[in-house]
Amino acid sequence: MTQSRNWGLIVRQAIIAGFIGGLIMEAYLLIVAHTNPIPAWQWIASAAIGDVALTSTSYAWLGLLVHFIVSMGWAGGYAYLAHDRPYMNQRWLISGLVYGLVVYVFMDLVLLGARKLVPPSPVEFISALVAHCLFFGVPVAFVTAKLDKR
């Protein structure tokens, strides 16, 4: 017998966990990695709509919006997987670290397809890995687990 999915819960987890994970990742990039957010957000927008987004800082807001929409999408994927796999919510730390690695790899594939992948330096690689695993995947897994009231 299969259990039906609680789509309301999955969507709520996606929105809340995605927003929190996206916010924490942005805070890490700003505070620890010293990333200038406006050009970074313009670059995100350029991956979505093309190089025109690099011509004006007004596109930064679009990049920020895209960042949070993508974060919520990835969080929704995690919530969907965790719905049928209770061990993911029980072991949210390791699940979040692994999911962050999955997000990092697949986001690089998306950037490769968009012709926006720039090979990182070793320091940039480690920083991006930490950002995705520790400051995105873990918060998404933690929030998803805490919101799971089944």
RAMO-V311043 format. One record per pair of residues at least 24 apart in sequence whose C-alpha atoms are under 8 Angstrom apart, sorted by the first residue. I is the first residue (numbers start at 1). J is the second residue. D is the distance in Angstrom with one decimal. If there is no record, write none. Layout:
[[I,J,D] [I,J,D]]
This chain:
[[5,83,7.3] [9,148,7.6] [10,76,6.5] [10,79,5.6] [10,80,6.2] [10,83,7.6] [11,76,6.6] [13,75,7.3] [13,76,6.9] [13,79,6.3] [13,143,7.3] [13,144,5.5] [13,147,6.5] [14,72,5.2] [14,73,6.8] [14,74,7.7] [14,75,4.7] [14,76,4.1] [14,77,7.7] [14,78,7.9] [14,79,6.4] [14,144,7.8] [15,72,5.3] [15,75,7.5] [15,76,7.5] [16,72,7.7] [16,143,7.6] [17,72,7.1] [17,75,6.0] [17,139,7.1] [17,140,4.8] [17,141,7.7] [17,143,5.3] [17,144,6.1] [18,68,6.9] [18,69,8.0] [18,71,4.7] [18,72,3.9] [18,73,7.2] [18,74,7.1] [18,75,4.9] [18,76,7.5] [18,140,6.3] [19,68,6.1] [19,71,6.7] [19,72,6.3] [20,139,7.0] [20,140,7.2] [21,71,7.0] [21,135,6.8] [21,136,4.6] [21,137,7.1] [21,138,7.9] [21,139,5.3] [21,140,5.4] [22,67,7.1] [22,68,5.9] [22,71,5.6] [22,72,7.9] [22,136,6.4] [24,135,5.9] [24,136,6.8] [24,139,7.7] [25,131,5.8] [25,132,7.3] [25,135,5.0] [25,136,5.5] [28,131,6.8] [28,135,7.0] [29,131,7.2] [33,127,7.0] [41,67,7.9] [47,111,7.2] [47,114,6.2] [47,116,6.3] [74,103,7.3] [75,140,6.1] [78,140,7.8] [78,141,7.4] [79,144,6.3] [88,141,7.8] [88,145,8.0] [89,141,6.9] [89,142,7.6] [89,144,7.2] [89,145,4.6] [89,148,7.9] [90,145,7.2] [92,138,7.1] [92,141,5.2] [92,142,5.7] [92,145,6.7] [93,138,5.8] [93,141,7.0] [93,142,7.1] [94,138,7.9] [95,137,7.9] [95,138,7.5] [95,141,6.7] [96,133,6.8] [96,134,7.6] [96,136,7.9] [96,137,4.3] [96,138,4.1] [96,139,7.3] [96,140,6.8] [96,141,4.9] [96,142,7.5] [97,133,4.6] [97,134,6.1] [97,137,5.6] [97,138,5.7] [98,133,6.9] [98,137,7.5] [99,133,7.0] [99,137,5.6] [100,129,7.9] [100,132,4.8] [100,133,3.8] [100,134,7.2] [100,136,6.3] [100,137,4.1] [100,138,7.3] [101,129,7.0] [101,132,6.5] [101,133,5.6] [101,137,7.8] [103,132,6.9] [103,137,8.0] [104,128,7.8] [104,129,6.8] [104,132,5.9] [104,133,7.8]]
